[in-house]
Amino acid sequence: MEKKFKRTLITTALPYANGPVHIGHLAGVYVPADIYARYMRMRGEDVVMIGGSDEHGVPITIKARGEGVTPQDIVDRYHSIIKESMKGLGISFDVYSRTSSAMHRETASEFFRRLYDKGEFVEKTSMQLYDEKANQFLADRYVTGECPHCHNERAYGDQCEACGTSLNATDLINPKSAITGNTPVLKETKHWYLPLDKWEPALSKWILEGHKEWKTNVYGQCKSWIDMGLQPRAVSRDLDWGVPVPVEGADGKVLYVWFDAPIGYISNTKEILPDTWQTYWKDPETRIINFIGKDNIVFHCIVFPAMLMAYGDNFQLPDNVPANEFLNLEGDKISTSRNWAVWLHEYLVDFPGKQDVLRYVLTANAPETKDNDFTWRDFQARNNNELVAILGNFVNRAIVLTHKFFEGKVPAQGALADVDTQLFAGIAKAKESLSANLDTFHFREALKDAMEIARLGNRYLQETEPWKLAKTDMERVATIMNVALQICGNIAIAFEPFLPFMSEKLRTMLNMGAISWDDLGKSDLIAADTAIAPAEFLFEKIEDDAIDAQIQRLERIKEENRVKGFKAAPQMENVDFETFMKADLRVGTVLECKKVPKADKLLQFLIDDGMGTRTIVSGIAKYYNPEDLVGKQVCFIANLAPRKLKGIESQGMILSAENADGSLVVMGPSAPVVPGAQVK
């Protein structure tokens, strides 16, 4: 039997305060957490939802150094932007605090000190890169150099962004300090480590035996880590920004951000509940739910629980960690460094009053089991075809007809016909599925269940046709319109967790009072003779120009990244003039062009070379349609030895230039020339 809890503590991954939040953060963590919190509150549960900004770590110091400001300036700026934009989207935190607060510093320090005093840490010395000019140890991101795998010369000390390989700073070839440009030296330093291997048996039993109901992606990642064997993990680092390590002889050392940040859940709870916070963290009758993205699974399922086990004192472990996968943008991975994102604070300006549209689309496309994709065309289509045409259309018709036939007052409900009772049976079925999906964190399916109620309403009006019955049977029309308005009331309840702004607006139009989840499915939500407001559109159509503007913005960003990221290939060895002159470069006119069968990359050209015709095969099929090249003039090497490609003898090579993204552009003269003209 499932255990019943007296209260629920919901935590949300702390967004990193070196930039705003984007749709990937929202789809992965904050919208699902808010849906669940609102649902639990509607059920009358004791719920507290905790959020806050993660404000320590190297990326913040790098950004501050680059802008010539302090790290505190950076976190103050982005904490404010994040907090206000979350509020603007209706994310209903009970507290949204920060890890630079005095409360957090005190809590994190005490946490470290207790583990230190209990002997839960292992002290280790290691060799770390040190900048003698800056007089400081270098965090991984402060070291750049050549990747030993792909030889990208701009790799960071923790990862090569060109090939994606994880690195240690000492792996880099010709490492340089990002602070001074000097070559760093290796110097001994001491740090404290949490021996995760000590807690591996307890973690294995707790997760692998005790939580087989967790989402497959979460359980699988945890099992993979445990099967590989857990290793000690450093909890401190050499840095001047963060919570100072609270022991003697630790000058210049702070708590590692991964150790520091999750303690923020505790400090933020203390902030809002100074007298009762322990009830939400230490009482076995409290259920703790961690909403995170997949990149945080190891910290919330293995590292933080190990920290709590080591601390003791009855700290409770999470009951569930419903982590989502990643959301991509227009087929490409969201990247803050490349500005490839839809930023929440900008969305709220560009689409005022459309908070629920974004909430709807992100839930409908939620990356619950695998990475998913956000596109602006899909955003537009879901708004226009679902929110406007299904949900908004039904509510508008129901209210308009009520004002037309009954002067805006809810008519009395007479005897229900079969079509009416079948309708409420359908709503009851939708509620059952909706509740089950919300209980198990299947929010995408739950949203479909809520939308089914709106679909039922549309079908109901189409089947009953009250506008026709008004000529002969107003008593039946009264019942139909009463039922239609009860459906509207059910929609307001069902969508409250997902679309709170719409729900509030609809409840106001219907003159509804307080609502609860128990009310969902009732046929008497709105009393007869209740005056309802005139119809207002709940959603409006989004036109092409608004979407085109967003797509064009992304295209500009893509082009900026292409130009910024382009790095010319190293120059080849010099050749003497006589050798170069042996290459016979000419211009030809394309007479025919077609794809080579069973070769995705190859095009076959018939070229007028001024001396006759010749066949050339070129690997540019990915970038050109054959018919677009007919009649064009191209540069080619005329005296290249013939070679066979896919059984076709190629008599030369067409010249192309390679872009930063790997695409090829065929080279040709800027003005027409006679076929066979030599390139000099």
ABEGO torsion letter per residue (X at the ends): XBBBBABBBBBBBBBBAABBBBAAAAAAAAAAAAAAAAAAAAAGBBBBBBBEBBABEAAAAAAAAAAGBBAAAAAAAAAAAAAAAAAAAGBBBABBBBAABAAAAAAAAAAAAAAAAAGABBBBBBBBBBBAAAGBBBBAAABBEBBAAAGBAABBAABBAAAGBBBBAAABBGBBBAAAGBBBBBBBBBBBBBBAAAAAAAAAAAAAAABAABBAAAAAAAAAAAAAEBBBBBABBBBABEBBBBBBGABGBBBBAAAAAAAAAAAAAAAABAAAAAAAAABAABBBBBBBBAAAAAAAAAAAAAAAAAAEGGBBBBABBBBBBBBBBGGBBBBAAAGBBBBAAAAAAABBGAAAAAAAAAAAABBAABBBBBBAAAAAAAAAAAAAAAAAAAAAAAAAAAAAAAGGBBBBBBBBBAAAAAAAAAAAAAAAAAAAAAAAGBAAAAAAAAAAAAAAAAAAAAAAGAAAAAAABAAAAAAAAAAAAAAAAAAAAAAAAABAAAAAAAAAAAGBBBBBAAABGBAAABBBGBBBBBBBBABBBBBAAAAAAAAAAAAAAAAAAAAAABBBBBBBBBBBAAAAAABBBBBBBBABBBBBBGBAABBBBBBBAGAEBBBBBBBAAAABBAAAABGBBBBBBAABBBBBBGGBBBBEBBBBBBBAAGBBBBBBBABBBBBGBBBX
